[in-house]
């Protein structure tokens, strides 16, 4: 995940690095959506984002019977 700190101090995603068949590309979009289980979300989020409670709380989640996690909201 490529990101920078926005003017309000909140993280701003600027792109995603994608690997496929040994080739790397960068994707830029207006909006990013990821469908992940809890462990996948923990791996995707940068460690620096743990300073934000909404992202730090993700590390407290444990996988349940359902592999679905839905997070939305503003920082």
CHARMM internal coordinates of N, CA and C (Angstrom, degrees):
IC EDIT
DIST 1 N 1 CA 1.4277
DIST 1 CA 1 C 1.5198
ANGL 1 N 1 CA 1 C 108.00
DIST 1 C 2 N 1.2973
ANGL 1 CA 1 C 2 N 116.34
DIHE 1 N 1 CA 1 C 2 N 131.35
DIST 2 N 2 CA 1.4584
ANGL 1 C 2 N 2 CA 121.88
DIHE 1 CA 1 C 2 N 2 CA 176.59
DIST 2 CA 2 C 1.5226
ANGL 2 N 2 CA 2 C 107.70
DIHE 1 C 2 N 2 CA 2 C -102.01
DIST 2 C 3 N 1.3077
ANGL 2 CA 2 C 3 N 117.19
DIHE 2 N 2 CA 2 C 3 N 132.73
DIST 3 N 3 CA 1.4536
ANGL 2 C 3 N 3 CA 120.02
DIHE 2 CA 2 C 3 N 3 CA -177.93
DIST 3 CA 3 C 1.5187
ANGL 3 N 3 CA 3 C 110.06
DIHE 2 C 3 N 3 CA 3 C -154.09
DIST 3 C 4 N 1.3143
ANGL 3 CA 3 C 4 N 113.95
DIHE 3 N 3 CA 3 C 4 N 164.25
DIST 4 N 4 CA 1.4558
ANGL 3 C 4 N 4 CA 121.28
DIHE 3 CA 3 C 4 N 4 CA 174.14
DIST 4 CA 4 C 1.5194
ANGL 4 N 4 CA 4 C 107.26
DIHE 3 C 4 N 4 CA 4 C -143.95
DIST 4 C 5 N 1.2965
ANGL 4 CA 4 C 5 N 116.29
DIHE 4 N 4 CA 4 C 5 N 165.99
DIST 5 N 5 CA 1.4498
ANGL 4 C 5 N 5 CA 119.68
DIHE 4 CA 4 C 5 N 5 CA 177.65
DIST 5 CA 5 C 1.5190
ANGL 5 N 5 CA 5 C 108.12
DIHE 4 C 5 N 5 CA 5 C -81.64
DIST 5 C 6 N 1.3172
ANGL 5 CA 5 C 6 N 116.23
DIHE 5 N 5 CA 5 C 6 N 127.54
DIST 6 N 6 CA 1.4594
ANGL 5 C 6 N 6 CA 121.22
DIHE 5 CA 5 C 6 N 6 CA -179.77
DIST 6 CA 6 C 1.5177
ANGL 6 N 6 CA 6 C 111.15
DIHE 5 C 6 N 6 CA 6 C -75.53
DIST 6 C 7 N 1.3306
ANGL 6 CA 6 C 7 N 117.23
DIHE 6 N 6 CA 6 C 7 N 173.60
DIST 7 N 7 CA 1.4638
ANGL 6 C 7 N 7 CA 121.11
DIHE 6 CA 6 C 7 N 7 CA -178.39
DIST 7 CA 7 C 1.5289
ANGL 7 N 7 CA 7 C 113.01
DIHE 6 C 7 N 7 CA 7 C -62.45
DIST 7 C 8 N 1.3273
ANGL 7 CA 7 C 8 N 117.45
DIHE 7 N 7 CA 7 C 8 N -22.37
DIST 8 N 8 CA 1.4644
ANGL 7 C 8 N 8 CA 121.38
DIHE 7 CA 7 C 8 N 8 CA 179.09
DIST 8 CA 8 C 1.5250
ANGL 8 N 8 CA 8 C 112.02
DIHE 7 C 8 N 8 CA 8 C -93.33
DIST 8 C 9 N 1.3409
ANGL 8 CA 8 C 9 N 117.13
DIHE 8 N 8 CA 8 C 9 N 5.15
DIST 9 N 9 CA 1.4560
ANGL 8 C 9 N 9 CA 121.60
DIHE 8 CA 8 C 9 N 9 CA 179.12
DIST 9 CA 9 C 1.5110
ANGL 9 N 9 CA 9 C 114.25
DIHE 8 C 9 N 9 CA 9 C 86.80
DIST 9 C 10 N 1.3220
ANGL 9 CA 9 C 10 N 117.48
DIHE 9 N 9 CA 9 C 10 N -2.05
DIST 10 N 10 CA 1.4593
ANGL 9 C 10 N 10 CA 121.86
DIHE 9 CA 9 C 10 N 10 CA 179.61
DIST 10 CA 10 C 1.5243
ANGL 10 N 10 CA 10 C 109.76
DIHE 9 C 10 N 10 CA 10 C -92.68
DIST 10 C 11 N 1.3339
ANGL 10 CA 10 C 11 N 117.42
DIHE 10 N 10 CA 10 C 11 N 152.25
DIST 11 N 11 CA 1.4703
ANGL 10 C 11 N 11 CA 119.21
DIHE 10 CA 10 C 11 N 11 CA -178.70
DIST 11 CA 11 C 1.5256
ANGL 11 N 11 CA 11 C 111.21
DIHE 10 C 11 N 11 CA 11 C -67.90
DIST 11 C 12 N 1.3163
ANGL 11 CA 11 C 12 N 114.94
DIHE 11 N 11 CA 11 C 12 N 143.52
DIST 12 N 12 CA 1.4532
ANGL 11 C 12 N 12 CA 122.39
DIHE 11 CA 11 C 12 N 12 CA 179.23
DIST 12 CA 12 C 1.5284
ANGL 12 N 12 CA 12 C 107.51
DIHE 11 C 12 N 12 CA 12 C -127.56
DIST 12 C 13 N 1.3230
ANGL 12 CA 12 C 13 N 116.68
DIHE 12 N 12 CA 12 C 13 N 113.98
DIST 13 N 13 CA 1.4676
ANGL 12 C 13 N 13 CA 120.67
DIHE 12 CA 12 C 13 N 13 CA 179.96
DIST 13 CA 13 C 1.5206
ANGL 13 N 13 CA 13 C 108.47
DIHE 12 C 13 N 13 CA 13 C -72.90
DIST 13 C 14 N 1.3300
ANGL 13 CA 13 C 14 N 116.01
DIHE 13 N 13 CA 13 C 14 N 127.61
DIST 14 N 14 CA 1.4634
ANGL 13 C 14 N 14 CA 120.92
DIHE 13 CA 13 C 14 N 14 CA -178.52
DIST 14 CA 14 C 1.5239
ANGL 14 N 14 CA 14 C 112.59
DIHE 13 C 14 N 14 CA 14 C -109.81
DIST 14 C 15 N 1.3339
ANGL 14 CA 14 C 15 N 117.31
DIHE 14 N 14 CA 14 C 15 N -9.19
DIST 15 N 15 CA 1.4587
ANGL 14 C 15 N 15 CA 119.69
DIHE 14 CA 14 C 15 N 15 CA 178.94
DIST 15 CA 15 C 1.5140
ANGL 15 N 15 CA 15 C 111.28
DIHE 14 C 15 N 15 CA 15 C 171.39
DIST 15 C 16 N 1.3109
ANGL 15 CA 15 C 16 N 114.71
DIHE 15 N 15 CA 15 C 16 N 170.94
DIST 16 N 16 CA 1.4626
ANGL 15 C 16 N 16 CA 121.82
DIHE 15 CA 15 C 16 N 16 CA 176.21
DIST 16 CA 16 C 1.5140
ANGL 16 N 16 CA 16 C 108.80
DIHE 15 C 16 N 16 CA 16 C -127.35
DIST 16 C 17 N 1.3161
ANGL 16 CA 16 C 17 N 116.47
DIHE 16 N 16 CA 16 C 17 N 135.08
DIST 17 N 17 CA 1.4658
ANGL 16 C 17 N 17 CA 120.69
DIHE 16 CA 16 C 17 N 17 CA 173.50
DIST 17 CA 17 C 1.5162
ANGL 17 N 17 CA 17 C 107.22
DIHE 16 C 17 N 17 CA 17 C -91.39
DIST 17 C 18 N 1.3048
ANGL 17 CA 17 C 18 N 116.04
DIHE 17 N 17 CA 17 C 18 N 126.57
DIST 18 N 18 CA 1.4521
ANGL 17 C 18 N 18 CA 121.66
DIHE 17 CA 17 C 18 N 18 CA -177.02
DIST 18 CA 18 C 1.5251
ANGL 18 N 18 CA 18 C 109.18
DIHE 17 C 18 N 18 CA 18 C -116.59
DIST 18 C 19 N 1.3239
ANGL 18 CA 18 C 19 N 116.38
DIHE 18 N 18 CA 18 C 19 N 137.24
DIST 19 N 19 CA 1.4612
ANGL 18 C 19 N 19 CA 122.47
DIHE 18 CA 18 C 19 N 19 CA 176.62
DIST 19 CA 19 C 1.5180
ANGL 19 N 19 CA 19 C 108.15
DIHE 18 C 19 N 19 CA 19 C -114.81
DIST 19 C 20 N 1.3228
ANGL 19 CA 19 C 20 N 115.42
DIHE 19 N 19 CA 19 C 20 N 131.01
DIST 20 N 20 CA 1.4592
ANGL 19 C 20 N 20 CA 119.63
DIHE 19 CA 19 C 20 N 20 CA 176.91
DIST 20 CA 20 C 1.5202
ANGL 20 N 20 CA 20 C 108.41
DIHE 19 C 20 N 20 CA 20 C -149.94
DIST 20 C 21 N 1.3056
ANGL 20 CA 20 C 21 N 114.69
DIHE 20 N 20 CA 20 C 21 N 125.19
DIST 21 N 21 CA 1.4709
ANGL 20 C 21 N 21 CA 121.43
DIHE 20 CA 20 C 21 N 21 CA 178.36
DIST 21 CA 21 C 1.5237
ANGL 21 N 21 CA 21 C 111.55
DIHE 20 C 21 N 21 CA 21 C 50.73
DIST 21 C 22 N 1.3310
ANGL 21 CA 21 C 22 N 116.34
DIHE 21 N 21 CA 21 C 22 N 41.54
DIST 22 N 22 CA 1.4516
ANGL 21 C 22 N 22 CA 120.18
DIHE 21 CA 21 C 22 N 22 CA 177.13
DIST 22 CA 22 C 1.5151
ANGL 22 N 22 CA 22 C 115.00
DIHE 21 C 22 N 22 CA 22 C 80.01
DIST 22 C 23 N 1.3145
ANGL 22 CA 22 C 23 N 117.64
DIHE 22 N 22 CA 22 C 23 N -2.13
DIST 23 N 23 CA 1.4697
ANGL 22 C 23 N 23 CA 121.65
DIHE 22 CA 22 C 23 N 23 CA 179.95
DIST 23 CA 23 C 1.5208
ANGL 23 N 23 CA 23 C 109.35
DIHE 22 C 23 N 23 CA 23 C -105.46
DIST 23 C 24 N 1.3179
ANGL 23 CA 23 C 24 N 116.88
DIHE 23 N 23 CA 23 C 24 N 140.21
DIST 24 N 24 CA 1.4517
ANGL 23 C 24 N 24 CA 121.16
DIHE 23 CA 23 C 24 N 24 CA 178.95
DIST 24 CA 24 C 1.5181
ANGL 24 N 24 CA 24 C 109.76
DIHE 23 C 24 N 24 CA 24 C -110.79
DIST 24 C 25 N 1.3313
ANGL 24 CA 24 C 25 N 115.65
DIHE 24 N 24 CA 24 C 25 N 138.36
DIST 25 N 25 CA 1.4579
ANGL 24 C 25 N 25 CA 120.71
DIHE 24 CA 24 C 25 N 25 CA 174.75
DIST 25 CA 25 C 1.5161
ANGL 25 N 25 CA 25 C 108.22
DIHE 24 C 25 N 25 CA 25 C -139.78
DIST 25 C 26 N 1.2985
ANGL 25 CA 25 C 26 N 116.54
DIHE 25 N 25 CA 25 C 26 N 162.14
DIST 26 N 26 CA 1.4578
ANGL 25 C 26 N 26 CA 122.33
DIHE 25 CA 25 C 26 N 26 CA 178.11
DIST 26 CA 26 C 1.5150
ANGL 26 N 26 CA 26 C 108.78
DIHE 25 C 26 N 26 CA 26 C -115.26
DIST 26 C 27 N 1.3225
ANGL 26 CA 26 C 27 N 115.61
DIHE 26 N 26 CA 26 C 27 N 133.11
DIST 27 N 27 CA 1.4563
ANGL 26 C 27 N 27 CA 122.26
DIHE 26 CA 26 C 27 N 27 CA -179.63
DIST 27 CA 27 C 1.5267
ANGL 27 N 27 CA 27 C 108.26
DIHE 26 C 27 N 27 CA 27 C -110.94
DIST 27 C 28 N 1.3289
ANGL 27 CA 27 C 28 N 116.20
DIHE 27 N 27 CA 27 C 28 N 131.35
DIST 28 N 28 CA 1.4604
ANGL 27 C 28 N 28 CA 122.46
DIHE 27 CA 27 C 28 N 28 CA 176.04
DIST 28 CA 28 C 1.5229
ANGL 28 N 28 CA 28 C 107.45
DIHE 27 C 28 N 28 CA 28 C -119.55
DIST 28 C 29 N 1.3374
ANGL 28 CA 28 C 29 N 116.57
DIHE 28 N 28 CA 28 C 29 N 134.40
DIST 29 N 29 CA 1.4619
ANGL 28 C 29 N 29 CA 120.53
DIHE 28 CA 28 C 29 N 29 CA -177.85
DIST 29 CA 29 C 1.5228
ANGL 29 N 29 CA 29 C 109.93
DIHE 28 C 29 N 29 CA 29 C -149.89
DIST 29 C 30 N 1.3224
ANGL 29 CA 29 C 30 N 115.72
DIHE 29 N 29 CA 29 C 30 N 169.47
DIST 30 N 30 CA 1.4593
ANGL 29 C 30 N 30 CA 121.47
DIHE 29 CA 29 C 30 N 30 CA 176.70
DIST 30 CA 30 C 1.5292
ANGL 30 N 30 CA 30 C 111.23
DIHE 29 C 30 N 30 CA 30 C -78.59
DIST 30 C 31 N 1.3232
ANGL 30 CA 30 C 31 N 116.77
DIHE 30 N 30 CA 30 C 31 N -26.73
DIST 31 N 31 CA 1.4561
ANGL 30 C 31 N 31 CA 122.18
DIHE 30 CA 30 C 31 N 31 CA -176.41
DIST 31 CA 31 C 1.5273
ANGL 31 N 31 CA 31 C 108.59
DIHE 30 C 31 N 31 CA 31 C -147.52
DIST 31 C 32 N 1.3337
ANGL 31 CA 31 C 32 N 116.97
DIHE 31 N 31 CA 31 C 32 N 145.07
DIST 32 N 32 CA 1.4607
ANGL 31 C 32 N 32 CA 122.09
DIHE 31 CA 31 C 32 N 32 CA 179.73
DIST 32 CA 32 C 1.5224
ANGL 32 N 32 CA 32 C 109.14
DIHE 31 C 32 N 32 CA 32 C -123.78
DIST 32 C 33 N 1.3058
ANGL 32 CA 32 C 33 N 116.54
DIHE 32 N 32 CA 32 C 33 N 135.14
DIST 33 N 33 CA 1.4589
ANGL 32 C 33 N 33 CA 122.43
DIHE 32 CA 32 C 33 N 33 CA 178.82
DIST 33 CA 33 C 1.5190
ANGL 33 N 33 CA 33 C 107.53
DIHE 32 C 33 N 33 CA 33 C -129.83
DIST 33 C 34 N 1.3234
ANGL 33 CA 33 C 34 N 116.67
DIHE 33 N 33 CA 33 C 34 N 133.47
DIST 34 N 34 CA 1.4619
ANGL 33 C 34 N 34 CA 121.29
DIHE 33 CA 33 C 34 N 34 CA 178.12
DIST 34 CA 34 C 1.5209
ANGL 34 N 34 CA 34 C 108.78
DIHE 33 C 34 N 34 CA 34 C -128.98
DIST 34 C 35 N 1.3105
ANGL 34 CA 34 C 35 N 117.00
DIHE 34 N 34 CA 34 C 35 N 131.91
DIST 35 N 35 CA 1.4608
ANGL 34 C 35 N 35 CA 122.63
DIHE 34 CA 34 C 35 N 35 CA 175.45
DIST 35 CA 35 C 1.5270
ANGL 35 N 35 CA 35 C 106.86
DIHE 34 C 35 N 35 CA 35 C -106.34
DIST 35 C 36 N 1.3316
ANGL 35 CA 35 C 36 N 115.60
DIHE 35 N 35 CA 35 C 36 N 105.91
DIST 36 N 36 CA 1.4585
ANGL 35 C 36 N 36 CA 121.00
DIHE 35 CA 35 C 36 N 36 CA -173.35
DIST 36 CA 36 C 1.5182
ANGL 36 N 36 CA 36 C 111.17
DIHE 35 C 36 N 36 CA 36 C -136.81
DIST 36 C 37 N 1.3213
ANGL 36 CA 36 C 37 N 115.46
DIHE 36 N 36 CA 36 C 37 N 155.95
DIST 37 N 37 CA 1.4492
ANGL 36 C 37 N 37 CA 118.77
DIHE 36 CA 36 C 37 N 37 CA 168.57
DIST 37 CA 37 C 1.5342
ANGL 37 N 37 CA 37 C 107.42
DIHE 36 C 37 N 37 CA 37 C -80.32
DIST 37 C 38 N 1.3259
ANGL 37 CA 37 C 38 N 116.88
DIHE 37 N 37 CA 37 C 38 N 175.47
DIST 38 N 38 CA 1.4718
ANGL 37 C 38 N 38 CA 120.61
DIHE 37 CA 37 C 38 N 38 CA -177.15
DIST 38 CA 38 C 1.5200
ANGL 38 N 38 CA 38 C 112.24
DIHE 37 C 38 N 38 CA 38 C -56.05
DIST 38 C 39 N 1.3319
ANGL 38 CA 38 C 39 N 116.29
DIHE 38 N 38 CA 38 C 39 N -47.00
DIST 39 N 39 CA 1.4612
ANGL 38 C 39 N 39 CA 119.57
DIHE 38 CA 38 C 39 N 39 CA -178.49
DIST 39 CA 39 C 1.5291
ANGL 39 N 39 CA 39 C 111.55
DIHE 38 C 39 N 39 CA 39 C -63.70
DIST 39 C 40 N 1.3198
ANGL 39 CA 39 C 40 N 117.35
DIHE 39 N 39 CA 39 C 40 N -38.65
DIST 40 N 40 CA 1.4580
ANGL 39 C 40 N 40 CA 121.10
DIHE 39 CA 39 C 40 N 40 CA 178.37
DIST 40 CA 40 C 1.5181
ANGL 40 N 40 CA 40 C 111.69
DIHE 39 C 40 N 40 CA 40 C -64.13
DIST 40 C 41 N 1.3377
ANGL 40 CA 40 C 41 N 116.62
DIHE 40 N 40 CA 40 C 41 N -40.38
DIST 41 N 41 CA 1.4662
ANGL 40 C 41 N 41 CA 120.40
DIHE 40 CA 40 C 41 N 41 CA 178.63
DIST 41 CA 41 C 1.5204
ANGL 41 N 41 CA 41 C 110.51
DIHE 40 C 41 N 41 CA 41 C -64.67
DIST 41 C 42 N 1.3169
ANGL 41 CA 41 C 42 N 116.81
DIHE 41 N 41 CA 41 C 42 N -40.19
DIST 42 N 42 CA 1.4631
ANGL 41 C 42 N 42 CA 120.33
DIHE 41 CA 41 C 42 N 42 CA 179.32
DIST 42 CA 42 C 1.5221
ANGL 42 N 42 CA 42 C 111.21
DIHE 41 C 42 N 42 CA 42 C -63.14
DIST 42 C 43 N 1.3216
ANGL 42 CA 42 C 43 N 116.97
DIHE 42 N 42 CA 42 C 43 N -35.17
DIST 43 N 43 CA 1.4673
ANGL 42 C 43 N 43 CA 120.87
DIHE 42 CA 42 C 43 N 43 CA 179.66
DIST 43 CA 43 C 1.5259
ANGL 43 N 43 CA 43 C 111.87
DIHE 42 C 43 N 43 CA 43 C -75.50
DIST 43 C 44 N 1.3309
ANGL 43 CA 43 C 44 N 116.48
DIHE 43 N 43 CA 43 C 44 N -33.01
DIST 44 N 44 CA 1.4667
ANGL 43 C 44 N 44 CA 120.58
DIHE 43 CA 43 C 44 N 44 CA -176.67
DIST 44 CA 44 C 1.5188
ANGL 44 N 44 CA 44 C 113.04
DIHE 43 C 44 N 44 CA 44 C -72.80
DIST 44 C 45 N 1.3274
ANGL 44 CA 44 C 45 N 116.96
DIHE 44 N 44 CA 44 C 45 N -38.52
DIST 45 N 45 CA 1.4617
ANGL 44 C 45 N 45 CA 120.03
DIHE 44 CA 44 C 45 N 45 CA -174.08
DIST 45 CA 45 C 1.5233
ANGL 45 N 45 CA 45 C 111.61
DIHE 44 C 45 N 45 CA 45 C -75.12
DIST 45 C 46 N 1.3281
ANGL 45 CA 45 C 46 N 116.88
DIHE 45 N 45 CA 45 C 46 N 133.58
DIST 46 N 46 CA 1.4660
ANGL 45 C 46 N 46 CA 120.71
DIHE 45 CA 45 C 46 N 46 CA 178.79
DIST 46 CA 46 C 1.5339
ANGL 46 N 46 CA 46 C 111.10
DIHE 45 C 46 N 46 CA 46 C -63.58
DIST 46 C 47 N 1.3125
ANGL 46 CA 46 C 47 N 116.55
DIHE 46 N 46 CA 46 C 47 N 144.07
DIST 47 N 47 CA 1.4675
ANGL 46 C 47 N 47 CA 121.75
DIHE 46 CA 46 C 47 N 47 CA 179.85
DIST 47 CA 47 C 1.5271
ANGL 47 N 47 CA 47 C 111.58
DIHE 46 C 47 N 47 CA 47 C -58.16
DIST 47 C 48 N 1.3260
ANGL 47 CA 47 C 48 N 117.47
DIHE 47 N 47 CA 47 C 48 N -33.72
DIST 48 N 48 CA 1.4703
ANGL 47 C 48 N 48 CA 121.39
DIHE 47 CA 47 C 48 N 48 CA 179.65
DIST 48 CA 48 C 1.5262
ANGL 48 N 48 CA 48 C 112.42
DIHE 47 C 48 N 48 CA 48 C -59.66
DIST 48 C 49 N 1.3196
ANGL 48 CA 48 C 49 N 117.48
DIHE 48 N 48 CA 48 C 49 N -25.19
DIST 49 N 49 CA 1.4629
ANGL 48 C 49 N 49 CA 120.96
DIHE 48 CA 48 C 49 N 49 CA -176.45
DIST 49 CA 49 C 1.5211
ANGL 49 N 49 CA 49 C 112.51
DIHE 48 C 49 N 49 CA 49 C -76.39
DIST 49 C 50 N 1.3111
ANGL 49 CA 49 C 50 N 118.26
DIHE 49 N 49 CA 49 C 50 N -7.19
DIST 50 N 50 CA 1.4710
ANGL 49 C 50 N 50 CA 119.94
DIHE 49 CA 49 C 50 N 50 CA 179.23
DIST 50 CA 50 C 1.5190
ANGL 50 N 50 CA 50 C 111.47
DIHE 49 C 50 N 50 CA 50 C -66.86
DIST 50 C 51 N 1.3279
ANGL 50 CA 50 C 51 N 117.89
DIHE 50 N 50 CA 50 C 51 N -12.76
DIST 51 N 51 CA 1.4720
ANGL 50 C 51 N 51 CA 119.97
DIHE 50 CA 50 C 51 N 51 CA 176.45
DIST 51 CA 51 C 1.5264
ANGL 51 N 51 CA 51 C 111.42
DIHE 50 C 51 N 51 CA 51 C -72.56
DIST 51 C 52 N 1.3313
ANGL 51 CA 51 C 52 N 117.84
DIHE 51 N 51 CA 51 C 52 N -13.53
DIST 52 N 52 CA 1.4597
ANGL 51 C 52 N 52 CA 122.51
DIHE 51 CA 51 C 52 N 52 CA 176.59
DIST 52 CA 52 C 1.5268
ANGL 52 N 52 CA 52 C 108.58
DIHE 51 C 52 N 52 CA 52 C -97.32
DIST 52 C 53 N 1.3264
ANGL 52 CA 52 C 53 N 118.21
DIHE 52 N 52 CA 52 C 53 N 122.04
DIST 53 N 53 CA 1.4704
ANGL 52 C 53 N 53 CA 120.51
DIHE 52 CA 52 C 53 N 53 CA -176.09
DIST 53 CA 53 C 1.5309
ANGL 53 N 53 CA 53 C 114.01
DIHE 52 C 53 N 53 CA 53 C -52.80
DIST 53 C 54 N 1.3177
ANGL 53 CA 53 C 54 N 118.83
DIHE 53 N 53 CA 53 C 54 N -39.16
DIST 54 N 54 CA 1.4645
ANGL 53 C 54 N 54 CA 120.20
DIHE 53 CA 53 C 54 N 54 CA -177.59
DIST 54 CA 54 C 1.5259
ANGL 54 N 54 CA 54 C 111.62
DIHE 53 C 54 N 54 CA 54 C -61.35
DIST 54 C 55 N 1.3102
ANGL 54 CA 54 C 55 N 118.01
DIHE 54 N 54 CA 54 C 55 N -34.21
DIST 55 N 55 CA 1.4638
ANGL 54 C 55 N 55 CA 121.18
DIHE 54 CA 54 C 55 N 55 CA 179.05
DIST 55 CA 55 C 1.5280
ANGL 55 N 55 CA 55 C 111.69
DIHE 54 C 55 N 55 CA 55 C -87.83
DIST 55 C 56 N 1.3255
ANGL 55 CA 55 C 56 N 117.05
DIHE 55 N 55 CA 55 C 56 N -34.21
DIST 56 N 56 CA 1.4588
ANGL 55 C 56 N 56 CA 119.59
DIHE 55 CA 55 C 56 N 56 CA 177.97
DIST 56 CA 56 C 1.5302
ANGL 56 N 56 CA 56 C 110.60
DIHE 55 C 56 N 56 CA 56 C -64.09
DIST 56 C 57 N 1.3197
ANGL 56 CA 56 C 57 N 117.07
DIHE 56 N 56 CA 56 C 57 N -35.60
DIST 57 N 57 CA 1.4665
ANGL 56 C 57 N 57 CA 120.80
DIHE 56 CA 56 C 57 N 57 CA 179.79
DIST 57 CA 57 C 1.5235
ANGL 57 N 57 CA 57 C 112.44
DIHE 56 C 57 N 57 CA 57 C -62.90
DIST 57 C 58 N 1.3177
ANGL 57 CA 57 C 58 N 117.83
DIHE 57 N 57 CA 57 C 58 N -25.05
DIST 58 N 58 CA 1.4643
ANGL 57 C 58 N 58 CA 121.30
DIHE 57 CA 57 C 58 N 58 CA 178.65
DIST 58 CA 58 C 1.5319
ANGL 58 N 58 CA 58 C 110.11
DIHE 57 C 58 N 58 CA 58 C -60.73
DIST 58 C 59 N 1.3143
ANGL 58 CA 58 C 59 N 116.74
DIHE 58 N 58 CA 58 C 59 N -33.04
DIST 59 N 59 CA 1.4674
ANGL 58 C 59 N 59 CA 120.52
DIHE 58 CA 58 C 59 N 59 CA -178.80
DIST 59 CA 59 C 1.5297
ANGL 59 N 59 CA 59 C 112.47
DIHE 58 C 59 N 59 CA 59 C -72.90
DIST 59 C 60 N 1.3130
ANGL 59 CA 59 C 60 N 116.90
DIHE 59 N 59 CA 59 C 60 N -10.40
DIST 60 N 60 CA 1.4653
ANGL 59 C 60 N 60 CA 120.94
DIHE 59 CA 59 C 60 N 60 CA 175.99
DIST 60 CA 60 C 1.5301
ANGL 60 N 60 CA 60 C 111.62
DIHE 59 C 60 N 60 CA 60 C -89.65
DIST 60 C 61 N 1.3193
ANGL 60 CA 60 C 61 N 116.98
DIHE 60 N 60 CA 60 C 61 N -13.79
DIST 61 N 61 CA 1.4597
ANGL 60 C 61 N 61 CA 120.55
DIHE 60 CA 60 C 61 N 61 CA -179.47
DIST 61 CA 61 C 1.5202
ANGL 61 N 61 CA 61 C 110.55
DIHE 60 C 61 N 61 CA 61 C -71.92
DIST 61 C 62 N 1.2998
ANGL 61 CA 61 C 62 N 115.40
DIHE 61 N 61 CA 61 C 62 N 145.47
DIST 62 N 62 CA 1.4552
ANGL 61 C 62 N 62 CA 120.90
DIHE 61 CA 61 C 62 N 62 CA 174.56
DIST 62 CA 62 C 1.5167
ANGL 62 N 62 CA 62 C 107.38
DIHE 61 C 62 N 62 CA 62 C -121.49
DIST 62 C 63 N 1.3124
ANGL 62 CA 62 C 63 N 115.48
DIHE 62 N 62 CA 62 C 63 N 145.85
DIST 63 N 63 CA 1.4571
ANGL 62 C 63 N 63 CA 120.06
DIHE 62 CA 62 C 63 N 63 CA 179.06
DIST 63 CA 63 C 1.5235
ANGL 63 N 63 CA 63 C 110.54
DIHE 62 C 63 N 63 CA 63 C -60.26
DIST 63 C 64 N 1.2986
ANGL 63 CA 63 C 64 N 116.13
DIHE 63 N 63 CA 63 C 64 N 141.09
DIST 64 N 64 CA 1.4608
ANGL 63 C 64 N 64 CA 121.75
DIHE 63 CA 63 C 64 N 64 CA 178.23
DIST 64 CA 64 C 1.5198
ANGL 64 N 64 CA 64 C 108.66
DIHE 63 C 64 N 64 CA 64 C -116.99
DIST 64 C 65 N 1.2969
ANGL 64 CA 64 C 65 N 116.64
DIHE 64 N 64 CA 64 C 65 N -167.42
DIST 65 N 65 CA 1.4673
ANGL 64 C 65 N 65 CA 119.98
DIHE 64 CA 64 C 65 N 65 CA 178.57
DIST 65 CA 65 C 1.5221
ANGL 65 N 65 CA 65 C 111.11
DIHE 64 C 65 N 65 CA 65 C -62.53
DIST 65 C 66 N 1.3048
ANGL 65 CA 65 C 66 N 115.89
DIHE 65 N 65 CA 65 C 66 N -35.95
DIST 66 N 66 CA 1.4610
ANGL 65 C 66 N 66 CA 119.84
DIHE 65 CA 65 C 66 N 66 CA -179.88
DIST 66 CA 66 C 1.5143
ANGL 66 N 66 CA 66 C 109.48
DIHE 65 C 66 N 66 CA 66 C -92.39
DIST 66 C 67 N 1.3158
ANGL 66 CA 66 C 67 N 118.79
DIHE 66 N 66 CA 66 C 67 N 127.06
DIST 67 N 67 CA 1.4651
ANGL 66 C 67 N 67 CA 120.84
DIHE 66 CA 66 C 67 N 67 CA -179.62
DIST 67 CA 67 C 1.5207
ANGL 67 N 67 CA 67 C 113.20
DIHE 66 C 67 N 67 CA 67 C -82.14
DIST 67 C 68 N 1.3320
ANGL 67 CA 67 C 68 N 117.50
DIHE 67 N 67 CA 67 C 68 N 25.17
DIST 68 N 68 CA 1.4630
ANGL 67 C 68 N 68 CA 121.44
DIHE 67 CA 67 C 68 N 68 CA -175.47
DIST 68 CA 68 C 1.5192
ANGL 68 N 68 CA 68 C 110.05
DIHE 67 C 68 N 68 CA 68 C -107.22
DIST 68 C 69 N 1.3261
ANGL 68 CA 68 C 69 N 115.90
DIHE 68 N 68 CA 68 C 69 N 136.20
DIST 69 N 69 CA 1.4604
ANGL 68 C 69 N 69 CA 121.75
DIHE 68 CA 68 C 69 N 69 CA 176.13
DIST 69 CA 69 C 1.5137
ANGL 69 N 69 CA 69 C 106.49
DIHE 68 C 69 N 69 CA 69 C -136.62
DIST 69 C 70 N 1.2937
ANGL 69 CA 69 C 70 N 117.31
DIHE 69 N 69 CA 69 C 70 N 135.00
DIST 70 N 70 CA 1.4569
ANGL 69 C 70 N 70 CA 121.64
DIHE 69 CA 69 C 70 N 70 CA 179.67
DIST 70 CA 70 C 1.5212
ANGL 70 N 70 CA 70 C 108.65
DIHE 69 C 70 N 70 CA 70 C -128.06
DIST 70 C 71 N 1.3275
ANGL 70 CA 70 C 71 N 115.74
DIHE 70 N 70 CA 70 C 71 N 123.66
DIST 71 N 71 CA 1.4573
ANGL 70 C 71 N 71 CA 120.80
DIHE 70 CA 70 C 71 N 71 CA -179.89
DIST 71 CA 71 C 1.5149
ANGL 71 N 71 CA 71 C 107.76
DIHE 70 C 71 N 71 CA 71 C -130.73
DIST 71 C 72 N 1.3044
ANGL 71 CA 71 C 72 N 116.14
DIHE 71 N 71 CA 71 C 72 N 131.05
DIST 72 N 72 CA 1.4523
ANGL 71 C 72 N 72 CA 119.70
DIHE 71 CA 71 C 72 N 72 CA 175.55
DIST 72 CA 72 C 1.5191
ANGL 72 N 72 CA 72 C 108.20
DIHE 71 C 72 N 72 CA 72 C -147.10
DIST 72 C 73 N 1.2946
ANGL 72 CA 72 C 73 N 115.46
DIHE 72 N 72 CA 72 C 73 N 163.51
DIST 73 N 73 CA 1.4597
ANGL 72 C 73 N 73 CA 119.58
DIHE 72 CA 72 C 73 N 73 CA 177.58
DIST 73 CA 73 C 1.5102
ANGL 73 N 73 CA 73 C 111.18
DIHE 72 C 73 N 73 CA 73 C 136.87
DIST 73 C 74 N 1.2843
ANGL 73 CA 73 C 74 N 114.89
DIHE 73 N 73 CA 73 C 74 N 175.26
DIST 74 N 74 CA 1.4613
ANGL 73 C 74 N 74 CA 122.23
DIHE 73 CA 73 C 74 N 74 CA 179.16
DIST 74 CA 74 C 1.5134
ANGL 74 N 74 CA 74 C 109.32
DIHE 73 C 74 N 74 CA 74 C -105.69
DIST 74 C 75 N 1.3053
ANGL 74 CA 74 C 75 N 115.45
DIHE 74 N 74 CA 74 C 75 N 148.18
DIST 75 N 75 CA 1.4692
ANGL 74 C 75 N 75 CA 119.65
DIHE 74 CA 74 C 75 N 75 CA 176.87
DIST 75 CA 75 C 1.4991
ANGL 75 N 75 CA 75 C 109.72
DIHE 74 C 75 N 75 CA 75 C -74.11
END
COOR INIT
IC SEED 1 N 1 CA 1 C
IC BUILD
